[in-house]
Amino acid sequence: MRVSFKNVMKKRILIIDDEPSIRKVLAAHLTHDGYEVETASDGGEGISKIDSAQFHAVVTDLKMPNIGGL
């Protein structure tokens, strides 16, 4: 029996970090592993994205300017 994964929804992950290089590396690895990834550069942008879309998980930096990840 063959199983088709064409209709399986990808898990969505939001990465929130003020360091562009960290966002880029994490997004690349998670995308390669089959996740749908969005990024935000600070807590405020992350909150806006969470308000407008659903995510299965959030990976966030704890210490960021303005609104931190905690």
N, C-alpha and C positions, 0 to 999 in steps of 0.2 A: 504494500500500500504506500503510495506516494503522498507526502504531506506538502501542501502549497502554503507558503508564507506570504503570498502576494497581498492578501487582505488583512494581514495582522498589523495592527496599529503599532508604530514604533513608540517606544517609551520616550517621553519628552523631559529633558533636563534643562534647568536654568542655571547658568553659572554667573555669579555676581562677584566681581573682583575689580579693584581699582588699578591693578597692574595689567596692562594690555598683553604682555607676554604670557602671563599665567592663564588669562582667558583663552588666548590663542592655542596654547599647548593642550590645555584640558579639553577644549572644544574639538581639537583635531583627534585626540585619542578617543574620546567618547563617540564622535561621529564615525570613526573607523570601526568601533565596536558595535555600530548599528543603532545608536541612539540619535534622536532628533534633538539638536542642541540650539539654545538661544543664549545670548550673553547680555549682561548689563554691566556698566562701568561704575555704578555706585548703588547704594541702598535705595535711593529714590527712584532710579530707573528700574530697579528690580521690582519694587512694589508696584509700579505702573504696569509692568509686564505681567505680574501675578494677577493684578486686577482685571486684565484683559484676556488672559489665556489660562489654560490649565496645564500644570506640570506634574509629573510623577515624582520628581525630586528637585531639590535646590541645593547647589553647592555654593557656599558663600564664604568670603573672607570675613573674619570677625572685626578687624580693625580697618575701617575706611573713613575718609572724611565725611562730614555731615551725618549720614545715617549709616551706622555700622551693621554688620551682619547678625549681631546678637539680638 
